[in-house]
């Protein structure tokens, strides 16, 4: 099947550079074979290959690659890869046992910095063995053009199971279709131009304005809230978080308990999302002070905060019963000033709560029709949608992106191996030296800090500051 990339897909595909690979990443830590129990076991490479192969029919775009139309007559197209090789995409790696978390994070940083091969389907998965305590890790990276959360999900969305025994699916009988040549693609595109006036106008616009036309078209789909933010033209405050990126990346993590955010919510009558943003703000304040930055009381960092919006907006997914999953109906994005200059953690939370409440009254978002109808959903697809939403804001209007996607509050399994932890690895947008991805899962909240290797060599300080900020917020709960 040959389908044309949407304007937004095309914008992600064409705006990628060596210093800005537009990749959505996820890191899962799974139980190892030495911790096997009656309810689960470790994950080996052959099992993983079989699992991914059986689930690919659920994400057909993972067998398709992008082809440009000769002479750029219209947007690129998705075509089935006639030489699709699963073992190329699902890879095996290992740390020198017993591998430490720090070594794993270093490897993830290096893998996330490598662009994908544009001549193949735009994803890779790595089974990383050798972690201490017999654990393994699964790192997946997918091009942002591939996942939209509606027509196409992230592969981590479909390889998870709620039971140790993988669910059975109908056998896959996929056979690659004929892969068209350049002249065939050109003929198809010219025929479309001749019969569809809208396509002809788009081709003429792109010929005159280049990729900026595609970017403009992508931005127009997010609704009046985003348009209003872009028209305002307000520049974000000068910050160390806004610097040109290099080819290197660093990655670090923080693990926190979901019950602590619930405690903050009960004490101050706020949402779980507000509590998380308040903890992040406190950590950013600590980090800036570690850099020797003098913070006046009015100092703020402006963040793009894509948030999942639920079918039942009166309830919080983090508070659902164990095993109960409530998929989102949309992902909405807004700009918020994080009050890093405010010393009082309660006042920081109050500022954030008022800002998010104002946003909820004027919400516009990206629909998530596919997610609504799926159970056992994984946050990776939500983070992909969040990055798409964030990318439509003008670069000069924000300092960093903070994505927050809820995950299942029950144990999940990959090929029978219990998943212990899960971390998002969000891409760095242009002139953004760091991104923060947050996911809740099985009673914990996991932070993934992705940063430019040169501009943010001390990203581990920010990761550690999350715990200090949490202690400060909990102290205010007394």
N, C-alpha and C positions, 0 to 999 in steps of 0.2 A: 504494500500500500504506500502510495506517495502522497504526502500531505505537506502543505506549506507551513513554515514556521509562523506563528502569530507575530504581530509587531513587537510584543514584549519579549518573546523568545529570541527574535532576531536581534533585538537591542543587546541582550546579554551575550549572544554569540559573537557579535561584531565588536563590542566594546572591550572584550578581554585583551589583555596584554601580558607580556612576560612577567611584569611586576604585579599584575592584578588578575590572577586566575580566578574566574568566577565560579568557585566550587562550593557546593554545600557538603559539609562533612559531618560524620557522626562517629563517635567512638563508644563501643560497648565493651565492658569487661564481663567475661563469662567464667563460670566455675570450671576448674580444671579436672582432669581425670582422677587425680589423687583425692579429690573431695567428692567423688561420686557417691550418690545415695540411691535409695529406691525411687526417689522422685526426680532424678536427673542424672546426667553424666557429662563428661567433657565433650568438647567439639573438636573433631579432627578434619583435616582438609578434604578428604574424600566425601565425608558426610556433608560438608559445606557445599561442595560442588553439586552434589545430588539435590540438596535443598534448594539452592538458587535455581538450578535447572528446572525443578518442578514448579517454582513460583514465577518464572519469567512470563508465562502467559498472562499473569495478573498485571504486569507492567510491560506491555509490548514495545514501548518506546526504547527500552533497554537493549533491544536487538536492532535498533535503527541508528543510522548515522546521518550527519548533516552534509548535504551537497549544495554548493553554490551553483546558481544558474549562470552559464556563460554570458558574458557581457553584463552581468548583474541585472538581468531582466526580471525584476521582482525579487521578493524575499527568497532565502534559501528554502530547501525542502528536506523533509525526513524521508529517507529511503531505507529499506531493509538491507542489512549488511549481508551480502551473498557469501562472504567469507567469515561469518561470525564464529569466534573462537572463545568459548566460555573460559577456558583455562588462561587466556590472556587477561581477562578482566578480573577473575578471582585468583588472587595470588597468595603466596605463602612467604612469610618472613619469620624471623626469630631474633630474640635478644639473647645475649650470652647469659645463660641461666646461672643464678636466679636473677632475672632482670628486674630492675627497680622501676618504680613509677616514673622517676625522673628520666630514665633511659627511654621509656615508652613515650613520654611527652616530647622528648627530643626527636624521636623517630616520626611521630605524628606531625610535628612542625616541618620536618623535611619533606614528608610525603605531601602535605597540603600545599607546599610551595611549588610543586611540579605541575605544570599544565598537562592536561589530558591530550592524547593523540587525536587531532581533529579528523583524521582519516578513519577513525573507528567510532563505535558507539561511545558516548561521552560519560563513562563511569569506570571506576575501579574499586575493588574490594580486597582488603588485605587481612588474612588470618595471621595474627602476630602471636607466636608461641614463645615460651621460655620465661614468662612472668613468674615472680616469686609466688609461693604457695600453690603452685600448679595451675595458676590461672592462665587464660588466654585473652586476647583482645581482638576485636573485629573493627577495623577502620574502613569506612566507606566514604568515597568522595564521588560526587555527581555534579555535572555541570548545571548551573542554575537555569540554563535554557531548556533543560530536559524536564525538570520537575515544576509543575504549576499547581499541584494540589487539587486539581479538578480533573482535567483529561489525563494527567499523568502524575503518578505518585512516586515517592522515593522508595527505593527497593527495600530499605529497612522497614518500611511500612508493611510489607507482605511476608517477610521471612520470620517474623515473630509469631509465636503461638502462646496461648494462655495455659496450655497443658504440656507436660514433658514429651508426650507423644505427638510428633508433628501431624497436623491434620492432613488427611488424604485428599488429593485432588485428582481430577480426571487426567489420564496420561496425555502428555503433550505431543502433538503430531506436527509441530511447526516445521516447515521447510521454507527456506529462503526463496522469495520470488525473484524474478529477473531484475537485475540491477541496471537501470537505464544508463546509457552513455551520455556524454555531454551534449551531443547533437539532439538526442531524443529529449533531454530535459529542456533544451532551448526551444525545440519545436512545440513542446507542451506549453511552455511559458508564453510563447508568441501567440498560440491559439487562445490562451486564456485572455491575453491582452486584447485580442481582436474581438472577443465575444463578451467581455465584461468591462464596461466603461470604468468602473471603480478601480479595477486592477490597472488599467491603462493610466489613469490619473496618478495612482500611487507610484508606478514606474517612472513617470515623468517627474514627479516630485522628488523621488530619490535621486534621479539623474542630476537634478539641479541643486539639491541640498545635501546629498550624501547621507551618511548615517544619522545626521541630526533629525531627519524627518522621521526615521524609525523611532528614535528616542522620544520625540514629541508625541508620536502616536501612542507609544507605550504609556507615557505619563497620563494621557487623557482618560485612561480607563478607570482610574481609581476614585473618581467622584469629586464632589465639590469641596470636601474637607482638604484633600491634598492640593487641589487647585488654589484654594484660598491661601494655603501655606506658601505655595510657590509664588503667588502674586505679591505676597507681603514683602518679599525681597530682603527680609531682615537677615543680616549675617550673624552667624554664631560667634560667641566670644572667642578671642584668640586663645588657642590651647595647644599643649604639647601633643594632643591626640590628633591634630590635623597636620600631617606632614606627608610628602611624597613617599610612596612605599618602595622598598627594595625588592630583590628577588628572594630574600630569606624570610622565614617565619619562625615564631616561637609559639608554644602552646603550654598552658598550665591549667590547673583545675582547682576547684574548691568543693567540698562536700559538706552539706548542712542538713539538719533534721527538719522535716516538714512541720512537726509539732511545735517548734519554736516560732514559726510564722503564724501558726494558729493561735498561739499564746498572745502574740503581738496584736493580732486581729481582734481577739476577744477583749483585750485591755483597752484598745483605742478605737474600737468600732470602725475598722477600716477593712479593706479587702486583702486577700492574700497577695495579690499583685502589688498593692500599695506597700505592704510590708517588705516584699522583695525589693522593690525600687528604693525604699528607705535604707535597707541594708547596703545595696549597691552604692547609693549616694554617700553613705558614711565611709565605705571602703575607698571610693574615689577621693574623698577628702583626705583620708590618711595617706593615700598614695601621692597626691599632689604635695602634701606637706613633706613627705620623704624626699621629694625632689627639690625641697627648699623653696617652694612657691609660697609667697605670702598671700593669704586669702582674706579679703575683706568680707564683711558680713553679707554683702549683696552679691557675692560671686556665685555664678551658676555655670554649669555645663549643660549645653542643649543636646538632648538625645532624641533620636527617633526610636520610638517604642512601639513596635508592632505587637498587638495583643490579640489572643484568641477570644472570640465572642461566641457565647453559647446559646443553644436553643432555649434554655431556661436561664435568663440573665439574673434571676434572683438567687441562684445557688452558686456555690463555688465548687468547681470540679475537684479541687484538692480535698473537699470535705465529703465526697461521695463515699458510699460504703465500699469496703474492700472488694475489688473485682468489678465494680460498676463503672463503666466508661461512658462519658457523655461527649461525643464528638462535637466540634465547633460548627457553627453555621457560617461563620465568616472570620476573616482575619482583618483587623482594622489597625490603622497606623496613625500616630500623631506625634507632634513635637512637644517635648516637655522640658522645662528648665529644672535641672536637678540642683537644689540649693546647697552646693558644696561649701559655701562660706558660712552657713549656719552651724553654730557650735552645738546647739541643743538638738539631740536626736528626735525628741518629740515634735519640735517645731519643723524639722525636716520632713517628718512623716505627715504633719498637718498640711504643709505646702503641697506635697505630692498628692495627698488625698483630694484636696480641692481641685487640683489640675486634672486628675483623672475623672473626677465627677463631672467637670465641665465638658470634658471630651465625650463622655457617655451620652450627653444630651444632644450632641451634634455628630453622631457616629456615622461614618461612611467606611465601607470596607471592601475587601476582596472576598467574593463568595467562595464557599468551600462545599459545593454540592456533593462531590464524591465522598468527602470525609463524613458527611452527615449520615450516609447510608452504610458506613463500615464500622465494624466493631474491632477491638484489639488494635486500634490505630497507634502508630508510632509518631513521636514528635518530629521526626526528621522532615516529614512533608510539611508540617506547620512552620518549621523554621525556614524551609525553602520559600513558602508563601510570604513569610515575614520579610525575608531579604528582598523579595520582589517589591513588596510594598514600600520598604525603606528606600530602595534605589530610585524611586520616582521623585524624591525630594531633591531640590537643588543642593549641590555639594556644599556650598558656602553656608547653608542654613543650619547645619548641625555639626556636633563634635564627634559623636560616636553613635553606634547602633547597639541597642540592647534587645535581643529577642527572648521571649519568654513563652514557652509552649508546654502545656501540661502533658504528662504521660500517664500510663495506667498505674493505678495504685494497688496492683497485685503482682506477684512474680510472673515474669515472662520468660520464654525459652527460645533458644535458637538451635534448631536441630537437636533438641533434647537437653541442651546445656543451659542451665539457669543463668539468666542475665543478672549480674550483681549491680552494675552501675551503667549509666549512659550519659554521654556528654555531647552537646552540639559543638560543631566547629564551623562557625559562620565565616563567610568570606570577608575580606577587607575591601570596602569600596574605595574608589579613588580618593586620595588625600586623607583616608581614614587609617590611622596607625594601629587601631585596635578595635576589636568587636567582642561583645560579651553575649554568650548564648546560655540560656538557663532552661533546665528541664526538671520537672518533678517526676519521681518514679518510686513506687513501692515504699512510701513513707520518708523519702529523702528528696532534697533539692540539690541538683548538680549544676555547677557552673563550669563553662568552658571558656577560657580566655585565649583568644587568637590574636596575635600581634606581629607587627613588623619586627624583624630580627634586629635591625639597626636602631630604629626610632624608639623601641620599647624593649630594650634588652633586660630591663628589670620588671617584666610583667609578673614574675613570681611574687613580687612585693604586693602587687594589687590582689593577687589570688589569696595571699595570706591575710590581707587586710579585711577580707570578708568576715573572717572569724572574729577579729577585733571589733568590727562594726556590729556584728551580731551580739557580742557580749554587752556592748554599749546600749543597744536597743532593749535587750532583756533586762538590763539593770534599771532601765526606765519603767519597766513593767511592774516593779515592786511597789 
